[in-house]
Every structure is written in structure tokens, then in C-alpha cells.
Amino acid sequence: MAKRSKKPARDFNATAAAIVAQATDEAEPEPNPKAVAGRLGGLKGGKARAARLSKKHRSEIAKKAAAARWKRS
């Protein structure tokens, strides 16, 4: 009796995509590790935005946020 494959079962579309990729010798591109970690631009975004805003504009944003918080309760 033949042994069963220990590969997890795939749905029809995933199987078809794997067959096409194997037949055309297309390798999946390597993902950007920083993008996968969620840190592509996120670490510098808030600091860069805060440095770019004027004090008056920051104050207007804060007042709008405070009004939205008080409106909820």
C-alpha cells in the first residue's frame, strides 16, 4: 500500500497556482523584511509629522481631538 503524503491539503485554487508556478519555473519574490515586520515607514512617521507642523496647527489638531473625545461621553 502506498504511503500518504504528509503535505497539508490545499484547496483547488492553491493547487492550481502551485502547478502553474512549478511549470513556468516562477519563484515567488522575497518579501521586504521591514515591510513584513510593519516597520517600513512607521517608526519615523509621527516624529516627522510633528516636526513639520507649526505650534498653532498642532494646537488646532489637539482641540479637535479633545472635542471628539468629549462628544462621545
Residue pairs with C-beta under 8 A, 6 or more apart in sequence:
10 18
21 27
21 28
32 40
34 40
50 58
53 61
